[in-house]
Amino acid sequence: MKHLTALLLAALALPVSAEEIDCVTTTWKLIGANHRICVSAYDDPKIPGVTCHVSQARTGGIKGSIGVAEDPSQFSLACRQIGPIVLPAKLPDDEVIFSEDTSLLFKETKIHRMIDKRRNVLIYLAISRRIIEGAPANAISTVPIQPWGGK
């Protein structure tokens, strides 16, 4: 029972999964999937009332169809307050809220949440990481913590 409880707690601590909204074809491919830009939504798992939308390039072709293509580090990030925001008492200053592999090996996209306490603003930073050589691709979005619906 103790191991089951630990496993459940570990699963709850994992970053959220994406809800794919839609994709738009950018390049038609004769063989395999088309190159696309896909938009996904991520609700902050610890702060109800905040959702981030990410648009990200997806590689098509034969490699993309079988899941071995490396997606380019091209994305955009927009986070918004969609309801009342109540910060948990012990919220870390920097936390990964989403992580996704963008190649079979070595590359990932992460969204970090940071807090600017002085200005009462949540900061969301999307980065693309290559384990070996790094990648500078990034995008930022901020969400001011404001009253919602007269509250």
C-alpha positions in Angstrom: 0.0 0.0 0.0 2.9 2.4 0.8 4.4 1.9 -2.6 1.0 2.5 -4.3 0.6 5.8 -2.4 4.1 6.9 -3.4 3.4 6.0 -7.0 0.1 8.0 -7.0 1.8 11.0 -5.5 4.6 10.8 -8.1 2.0 10.7 -10.9 0.2 13.8 -9.5 3.5 15.7 -9.5 4.2 15.1 -13.2 3.7 18.1 -15.5 0.3 18.3 -17.3 -0.5 16.9 -20.6 -1.6 18.9 -23.6 -5.0 19.2 -25.1 -4.5 19.6 -28.9 -6.8 22.3 -30.2 -6.1 22.1 -34.0 -3.3 21.9 -36.6 -2.8 23.8 -39.8 -0.7 22.4 -42.7 2.3 24.5 -43.7 3.8 22.2 -46.3 2.0 19.5 -48.2 4.0 16.2 -48.5 3.5 13.6 -51.2 4.5 10.8 -48.9 3.8 10.8 -45.2 2.3 13.4 -43.0 2.3 17.1 -43.9 4.4 19.7 -42.0 2.1 21.4 -39.6 1.7 24.1 -36.9 -0.3 22.7 -34.0 -2.0 24.7 -31.2 -2.3 23.0 -27.8 -3.7 24.2 -24.5 -2.2 23.5 -21.1 -4.0 24.3 -17.8 -1.5 25.2 -15.1 -1.8 22.2 -12.8 -1.3 24.2 -9.5 -3.0 27.4 -10.4 -6.6 27.0 -11.6 -7.6 30.0 -13.6 -4.5 30.1 -15.9 -4.3 28.4 -19.3 -1.4 28.6 -21.8 -1.7 28.0 -25.5 1.4 26.9 -27.5 1.7 26.8 -31.2 4.5 24.5 -32.3 6.0 23.3 -35.6 5.6 19.6 -36.3 7.7 17.8 -38.9 5.9 15.6 -41.4 7.2 13.4 -44.2 8.0 9.7 -43.6 10.1 10.4 -40.5 7.3 12.5 -39.0 4.7 9.8 -39.8 6.6 7.1 -37.9 7.6 9.4 -35.0 11.4 9.7 -35.6 11.6 13.2 -37.0 13.0 16.1 -34.9 10.5 18.9 -34.7 12.1 22.4 -35.2 12.5 24.7 -32.3 9.7 27.0 -33.5 6.9 27.9 -31.2 4.9 30.7 -29.7 3.3 31.0 -26.2 0.3 32.9 -24.8 -0.9 32.5 -21.3 -4.1 34.1 -19.9 -6.2 34.3 -16.8 -9.4 32.4 -17.5 -10.9 32.4 -14.0 -10.1 33.4 -10.4 -6.4 32.9 -9.4 -5.6 31.7 -5.9 -1.9 31.0 -5.4 -1.1 27.9 -3.3 0.7 28.6 0.0 3.9 26.8 -0.9 4.3 27.5 -4.6 7.9 27.1 -5.9 9.6 30.2 -7.4 10.4 28.2 -10.6 8.6 25.0 -11.6 8.2 23.0 -14.9 4.5 22.7 -15.6 4.8 21.0 -19.0 7.4 18.9 -20.7 7.3 17.2 -24.1 9.9 15.3 -26.2 10.2 16.9 -29.7 12.5 14.2 -31.1 13.0 10.5 -30.5 16.1 11.4 -28.4 17.8 14.4 -27.0 15.3 17.2 -27.6 12.4 18.5 -25.5 10.2 21.5 -25.0 9.4 22.7 -21.5 7.2 25.4 -20.0 8.4 26.9 -16.7 6.3 28.9 -14.3 8.0 31.7 -12.4 6.6 34.3 -10.0 7.4 38.0 -10.0 6.3 38.6 -6.4 7.1 42.3 -6.4 4.7 42.9 -9.4 2.2 40.1 -8.6 2.7 38.5 -12.0 3.1 34.9 -13.1 5.7 34.4 -15.8 5.6 31.4 -18.2 8.7 30.6 -20.2 8.7 28.0 -23.0 12.2 26.7 -24.0 13.5 24.1 -26.4 16.4 22.1 -25.0 18.8 19.9 -26.8 20.6 17.7 -24.2 23.9 17.8 -26.0 24.3 21.3 -27.6 21.5 23.4 -26.2 19.0 25.5 -28.1 18.2 29.1 -27.6 14.6 29.0 -28.8 12.3 30.5 -26.2 9.0 32.4 -25.8 7.6 34.2 -22.8 4.1 35.2 -21.6 3.0 36.9 -18.4 -0.3 36.7 -16.4 -1.0 39.5 -13.9 -2.8 38.2 -10.9 -6.0 40.3 -10.9 -9.4 40.1 -9.3 -11.9 38.0 -11.3 -15.6 38.7 -11.7 -15.9 41.2 -8.8 -13.9 38.9 -6.4 
